[in-house]
Amino acid sequence: MFKTLRNAFKVKDIRNRLVYTLIALLVVRLGTLLPAPAISREVTDQWFNTDVLGFFNSLTGGSFTKMSIFALSITPYISSSIIIQLLTIAIPKLEEMQKEGEDGRKKLNELTRYLTVALAVIESGAMAIGFGGSGALEGGFSFTNVVIIIASFTAGSAFLMWVGERITQNGVGNGISVILTVNIISRMPSDFINIFQKYILDRPVVNAIVAALVIVAVVLATVLLVVILQGAQRKIPVTYAKKVQGRKMVGGQTSHIPLKVNTAGVIPIIFANSLLTFPIVIASFFNIKPDRAYFLPKVLKVMDQNSWLVTKSWGDFKYSIGLLVYIALVIFFAYFYTSITFNPIEVSNNIKKQGGFIPGIRPGKPTTEYLTKVLNNVILIGAIGLTIVSVIPIFFSGVFDANVSFGGTSIIIIVGVIIETIKQIESQLLVRHYKGFLND
């Protein structure tokens, strides 16, 4: 990786792209420090528990709890992208756009932008009304203050979307993914400082060394598991029969269909986290906290990851039932998302049209059944891997009270984005190498 970056800085075009990306990310980070107008920070600081909203706050780079103009960050864009992708399965018109190539992709991107702005308006509007009803607006609950907040948060989210697209076009990597990764990484130093102060600082030397070794081992093991999970794939061999074209015999080649073990990526965990975190966020606007003794707060406490696997007493441990719901949601969304992105029937028909077959499997329906069976097994392995990665930080948080804003989900995002960005830089270096060879 370091060799690739060193070589990249030697090429002027790629170096300019890297510098452009760094400047854009600097602008993004500076924006997280700009407070949104009309909101009382004293009130919101009392509302929002960083531990409860750890994952969401990590995605926004701390902007949400700070109530900056980038409080929504790129989460509306992520949500709209997922919604558009799901709608391509249900709406034939969108499915046709998806198959139109570059023109269709541009149309879908345009729809995604419009939906992003709409979601940002809805989310910021709900926040503004919630703030107004709870006395968190400076100058009182007025139409002007609501409009100002909606305009600020929506403009901030739209600006980040624009910056992400500029990074994709003029910089390095997928801009939205790069911004998301930098937001997550920005929260890590404070988390490591908190861990250091809690488990290492002012501890006996032996205990401090053991704690440091355990922390490093857990982090490295999680990263290694994520790397394996991201790179693992099941290759299904496909053989193409020989046929005569003119006077030549063509075909007879053997290829394979790569099925990634983690086909759905981090989407199942994001979906599961969003479903469980969203009610807590909404409840925070109305000052309803999970630690109260009423029915609704108890339900919220079941949804709160910080209440899971707490072993102090049975009264605390019973809320761990939320972990079972979380695991079930991760597995469900892993199957659901993969089923709409990989269609065994379509793949089987394409293989048959191209004169190919899977060795030992007859074309047509048997191939479809075989692909479905293999896909289900691969999805199960990937879902189990995702579950393990996501539960590791929850386990240490509950048992050892080691609350951090990043976890397995964040590491999956970081590792995936870094790998893809490095691959893109390597491909650009390779293109430059070929161009130089041709020019010579």
N, C-alpha and C positions, 0 to 999 in steps of 0.2 A: 504493500500500500504506500509506504513512504517513498519507495523507489519510483512508483508511478507519479506521485505528486512532485517529486524532484525533477523528473523528466518533463512533466507538464509545464513547470515554470520556465523551462528552457525554450518552449515554443511560444512565440509572441501572441498568437491568436488565443491559445488556451489560457495563457497567463492573463490576458485581458478579461477573459470570461470569468476566471477565478476572482480577480480583483473586483469586477462588477458584482459578482455574487456576494462577496464580503461586504461591500459598501451597502448593498441592498439590505443585508441582514443587520448591519449596524443601524440603519434607519428603522428597521422593525423593532429592534431592542430599545432604541431611544423612544419610540412611540409608546412603549409599555410604561414609561415614566410620566406621560402626560395625563393628568387627571381629567376625567369627564366632568363637564360643568353641571351645576345644580344638584349634586349628590353630596350628602353629608358623610364624610369619611368616618367620623366618630361613631355614627350609628351602624354603618355597614361593617366596620371592624368588629363590633360586638356581635353582629349576626353570624358572619361567615366563619365557620370552623375550618381552618386550612386542612386539618386531618380528614374531616368528612369529605371535603371537596378536593382531596389531594389529586386524584387522577384528572379531573376536569381542570383544576388550576394548573396542573402540569402541562396540559395541552395548550393552555393559553399563555404559558410562560410567566405565570403569576399575575397576569393582567386582570383576571376576574376579581380576585380578592382585593386588588388595589383599586378596582373600579376606574381603570384608565380608559382612554378612547378605544383601545384595542381589547376591551373586556370580552367581547364575543370571539375575538381572534378569527381563525379560519374555520371554526366549527360549523358555521352555516354553510360554507362551501363544501366541507366534507359531507355534511348531511344531504345537501342537494345533489352531489355527485352520486351518492349511494341511491337516493330516491330515483334519479334519472336512470341509473343502471337497472334498478328493479322494474321500472316502468317499461323499459324496452322489451321485457318479457310479456307484459300484459297488453301493451298498445302496439298493434301491427305497424302503425305509421312510424313510431320510434324505432322499431326493429328494422324497418326498411332503411332508415337513416343510418343505422349502425353498420349496415352492409354496403353503403354507398361509398365507402373508402374515405378519402380525405375530406370531400365536400360534406358527407354525412357527419363526420367527426366535428367539423366546424359548426354545423347546425346544432348538434347536441351540446357542444361547449357553450354556444350562445344561450340555449335553454337553461343550462346549468347556472350561468351568470344571473339570468333573470330570477331564477328560483332562489339563488343565494341571497339576492337583495330582498326578495319577499320574505324569506325565513328570518333574515336579520331584522326586518321591520317588525315582524310578529314577535320575535324573542325580545327585542329591545322595548317594544310596546308593553309586553307583559311585565318586564322588569320595571319600567317606569310607573305603571299602575300599581304594582306591588310596593315599590318604594313610596309612592305618594300615599297609599292607604296606611302605611306603617310609620309615617312621619320621618322618612329618611331624605326628604327633599328640602334643600335650603330655599327659603322663601315660601314654603308651603306647597300644597298639592294644587297646581294650576295647569291649565291647558298649555301655557307657554313652556313651563318646565318639562312637561311630558314630551312636547314636540322637540325641545332641545336635546333631551336624552336620546330619543329615537333617532334624530338626525346624527348625533355624535357617534353612537354605537354602530349605526348602519354605515355611515361614512368610513368609520375605522375598519369594519369588516370588508367593505368593498375595496378600500385602499390596499389591504393586505392581499386580497384576491388578485388585484392588478399587479402588485409587486411580485407575487408568486408567478404569474404568467410572464412577466418581464424576465424573471430569473430563468424560467424554462426556455425562453426565446434567446436571450442574450448572455445568459450565465451558464452554470453547470448544474446538471441534475434536474429533477422535477421540482419546480419552485415551491409548490404547496407542501410537498413532503419535506423539503429542506427547511422551510420555515417551521413546520411542526417539530422537526427534530431539534432545531436550535432552541425552540421554546422549552422542550423537555430537558435538554442539556443544561439550560440556564438555571434550572431548579436544583440540579444535582449538587453543586458545591455546598449550598446551605444544608442539604440533607446529610452529606458526609460530615460536615462540621457538627451537626446535631448528634449524629451517631458517635463521633469521636468524643464529644463532651460527655455523652451519657454512659458509654461503655469502656472508654480507654483513659480519659483524663482523670487524674487524681485517684486512680485505682492502683492496687498493688501490682508490681512489675509483672509477676507471673500471670495474674488475671488479665492485665492489659494486653500482654502478648498473645494469650490464648484467644481473647476476644477479637483482636486484630486479625489473627490467622483465620478464625471462623468467618469473620465478615468478608475477608478477601476470598476465601474458598467458596463461599456462597455466591458472591458476585461473579467470580470466574466460572463456576459451574453453571450458573444461569446463562451467562453469555455463550458458553460452549454449547449448551443445550439448544439455545436459540439458533446459533450458527448451523448446527446439525439439522434442526427442524426446518430452517429456511432453505437449505441446500438439498435435502433428501428428496428423492423422486423415484417413482416406480415406472420403469421403462417397459412398454408393451410392444413387442416386436411386430412389425408389419412387413410382409413380403409382397412385392408387385410382380405379377406374372409377365413372362416375356410375350411380346407381340410383334408382328411384322408391320413396319411403316415404310412403304416404298420397297426398297431393296435391302433395308437394314432391319436387324432384329434389335428392338429396344425393350427396356424393362429388365426384369430379373433382379432388381435391386432390393435390398433389405434396409428398412428404416425402423423407426420406433416412435411411439406416442409417449411423450414425457408427462406423467401425472405427478405433480408436486404433492408431497405428503401434506404440506400446509397450503393447500390450494386456495383457501379463503383468506390467507394472510392473517392480519390482525383484526379484520372486520368483525368476526364473532365476539371477540372480547370487547371491542368498542360498542357494539350493539348491546351486549349484556350489561356493561358498565353504565351506558346511557340510560337504559330502562330502569336500573336500580338507583342511579344518582339523580335523575331528573325530578322525581317527587321530593327528594330532600332539598334540592335547590329551590323549587317552588315553595316548599314549606318554610324555608329560611326567609323568604320575602314577607311572610306573615308571622314571623317570629315564633314558629312552631318548632321546637327542638326535640331531637330523638331521646333525650334523657328525662323527659317528663313521664308521669305515671299514667297518662290517659291512653285510650286505645290507639288513636292515630299516631302519637309519638312512638308507641311500641312497635307499630308496623314499620315506621320509618327506621327504627333501630334495627329491625331485622334486615332492612335494605342497606344499612350502613356497614361497610366493610370493616371498620374499626371495632365493631361489636362481635365479629366472628372469631371463634377459637380462643376467646378469653377464658382462661382456666381458673380464675380466682374463686369462682363459686358456680353452682348450678344455675343460679339466677342470671349470671352473666353468660354462661355457656349456652343456654337455651336459644339465644339469639343467633347461634351458628347455623340454624336451619336456613338462614339466608344464603349461606355458602352452598348448600345443596341446590337451591334455586338458581344460583349463579352458575354452577357447573352444568346444570341441565340447560340453561339458556345458551351457554357457550357451545355445547354439543349440538343443540338444535340449530343455531345459526350457522354452525360449520356445515351441516348437511344442507340447510336451506340455501345459503349463498352459493355453495359449490354446485348445487343442482340447477341453478339458473345461469351459471357461467360455463358449465360443461354439460352438453347434451349428448348422451350416448347414442341416441337414435340418429342425430345429425352426423356425428362422427362416423358411425357405422355406414351410413348411406354414402358419405364422401369416400370412404375407403373402397366401397363396392364400385362406385362410379369410376374410380381411378384404376380399377383392375387389381386392387390389393386384397389381402386377406391376412388374418392372424393365424400363424401356424397351429394346426390342430383344431381350429374353430371354423365352422362353416360361415360363409357370408350371410348377411341379412339378420334375421331375428336372433340366431345363436350368438352372433358377434355383439349385438346390442345387449343381450343378457349377460354375456361375459364381461363387457365393459362396465355394466352397471354393478356387477358383483365386485369386480376389482376396485371400482371407484368407491363403493361403500366401505370396503375394508381400508382403503387408503385414507378416506375421510375420518374413520374411527381412530386410526393411529394418529393422524394430525390433530384431531380434537383432544385426544388424551394428552398429547404433547403440549398443546396450548393450555390445557387445564393445569398441568403440572407447573408450567412456567408461570402462570398467573397466580397459582395458589402459594407458591414459595414465599413471596413477600407477605401475603396475607397470613401465612403460618407464623412467620417471625414477628409480624406486627401484633398478632393476637397473643401468642405465647410469651414473647419477650418484650412486648410493648415498644417495638422498634419502628415507629411510624415514619415513613418516608413518602414523598410525593411520587417517586418513580418506583416501578416494579417490573414484573415480567413483560407487561404490555408495552411499557416505554422502551424496554431493551429490545423487544422485537422490532419496534418502529425504528429505533436508532440503527440497529444492525442491518436491517433491510435497506434503509435509505443509504447508509454508507456503502454497502456492497454494490447497490445499483449505480450510485454516483461514481464510484471508482471504475466500474465496468464502462460507464459512459466516457470517462476521461481516457481509459485505455483504448476504446474504439476510436476516439478522435485522434489519439496519438498514432494509431494504426493507419487511419486515413491519411494523415499527414505524411507518414512514412511512404505509403504507396504513391502519393502525389509527387514526392521528391524523387522516387524511383522512376516514375513516368517522365518527369521533366528532364531527368538526366538522359 
